[in-house]
Amino acid sequence: MTKVLLLLAALALPVAHAAKGPIPAGGFKNCKAANAAGYGDIKRGTPAYHTRLDRDKDGIACEWSKWRK
């Protein structure tokens, strides 16, 4: 029973909690590369953030939250 509950809990975790890969030197080339490494909704001030990834200049780059509802 415990194994079943753990499995169900693991399946309920959102994709955003997946393990993140390393940030390449110079940052990600684009959001597709950032997403592939497990990064999304990257906030200004964090190491993965770069203005070239923030299309609407709101301080959040590669926004998943706008598209994943």
Secondary structure, 3 states (H helix, E strand, C coil): CHHHHHHHHHHHCCHHHCCCCCCCCCCCCCHHHHHHCCCCCEECCCCCCCHHHCCCCCCEECCCCCCCC
